[in-house]
Amino acid sequence: MTDTEKTTHAPPRYVPCPTCGGPSLFSPDNRFRPFCSERCKQIDLGAWASEEFRVPSESPAQDNPYGDPKLED
């Protein structure tokens, strides 16, 4: 059995869409992968563009200098 035959007989793999949580075909046939649709892909892009996705971190103390780590405590 060739690699092509193995991949064509494999059952389709579905993953949860990162935006809506619905089933999304995880295959090169889905041009919006890992999203389920263009709408979900655009919603995610808009969230990135408006900086809704952030890594939580503590704010530095007000009296700490910014930039050069050698000058910080």
Sequence and secondary structure as in RCSB ss.txt:
>XXXX:A:sequence
MTDTEKTTHAPPRYVPCPTCGGPSLFSPDNRFRPFCSERCKQIDLGAWASEEFRVPSESPAQDNPYGDPKLED
>XXXX:A:secstr
  HHHHHHSS   EEE TTT  EEE STT TTTTSSSHHHHHHHHHHHHTT          TTS  S TTT  
